[in-house]
Amino acid sequence: MAEIESDLKVIHRVQPRAHRVFLTGANPFVLTTHRLLDIGLLVRKYVGEGQPTIGCFARITDITKKSIEELRQLHHLGFDYLTIGVESGDSETLARVNKGYVAEDILEQCLKLEAAGIRYNFFYLVGLAGRGNGERNASRSAAVFNQLHPVSIGFLSLTLFPESQLYNEIAEGIYQEATELERLDEMISLVSQLTGKTHILARTVSNPIPFTGSLPKEQLRSYRDSIESL
């Protein structure tokens, strides 16, 4: 806590008009409600005028142990716009990569956030289901996401590093990586099946074609055209 307070003092000194703090380092939302409330009180003490907001990365399993009332307390102290790496809404894919939860958990826990007034963003990992499974992954994920209200859905394309288990499973013939064209088709499939109001963000270096858009206002036409021109 002393280290956190020291950082907040720096923010107070060099950026007195700051109105948002993002807690870095893995998924800080795993901390207990009590500890997060203590951090929230420190943020309110040092950052901005009025009530600053506090963001961080979170796992679905971080929400599980927090009641709706506890989440409301956290929202009251400024916790909002959490970033959740759900990776997929397909239970089969989630089990394959040992995420530790299934699609029903995403639905249940995010509905708790909504009941508490906490807004959130998703990240979806394109290609995670492996070769030949992108359409299934996209369709099942859309079915889950359409029951929720993420502010945005970010797309990242799966990147495998030599130290990862999936990388070793490719060498062993256990896992087959999705091709780039399969990943493009998967993104098109997911976006075309989304029915809610959200922002699509796919502008990182992992995306072969960076793009952003707002649903349902903007359609896929320009994106399809850009792919077909390849």
C-alpha positions, 0 to 999 in steps of 0.5 A: 500500500505504501508503494501505491500511495507513493505512486499516487502522490506523484500523479497528484504532483505532476498531473493534478487534473487526472481523473482516471487511474488504471491499476497495472500488473496482471489482474488486480481485480483478483484482490479481495474487496477489502483491499480494493476498497482501501486502494480506492480510498487512496485514489480518491484522496490523491487523484483529481477533483470529485470522483476519479474512476479506476480501471484494471484487467480482470479475469472472470474468476476474479468476479466470482468471489465478490457479491453484487453488494461488494461490487456496488461498493467498489463501483461507489469508490470509482471502479468502472470500465474493467477490461476482461480477457474472456478470450472466447465464449465457447466452453469447448475452447475455454476448456481446451486452453484451461481458462478455468471457467465456462461460457455460463460463468461469463454470463453469470459474472458479467450480469453481476457487474451490470447489476452493480453498475460496473461497465466492462470491456472484453478481449477476444482471442482470434484463432484460439480454437485452432484450425477448423474451429473458428466458426464454432468459436465465433458463433458460440461466443456471439450467443454469449456476448449478445446476452451482455452489454460490453462497452467494447470487444477487442480482437487480438490474434493468437500469438504462440511463443516457444515457451507456451504449452500450445507451441509445444503441442503444435510440434507434437501434432496435438494442436493445429494453428488456425491460418490467417484466412481462417482468422479473418473469417472468424472475425467476420463471423463473430462481428456479423452475429453480434446484435448488441450496441458495442465498439469493435477494436482490432487495431493491435499489431497482431491483427492482419487488418487493423480496424475499428467500428461501432455496432450496430451502426456500422456494417461489415461492408468495408471490412469485407471489401478490404479482405476480398481485395487481398 
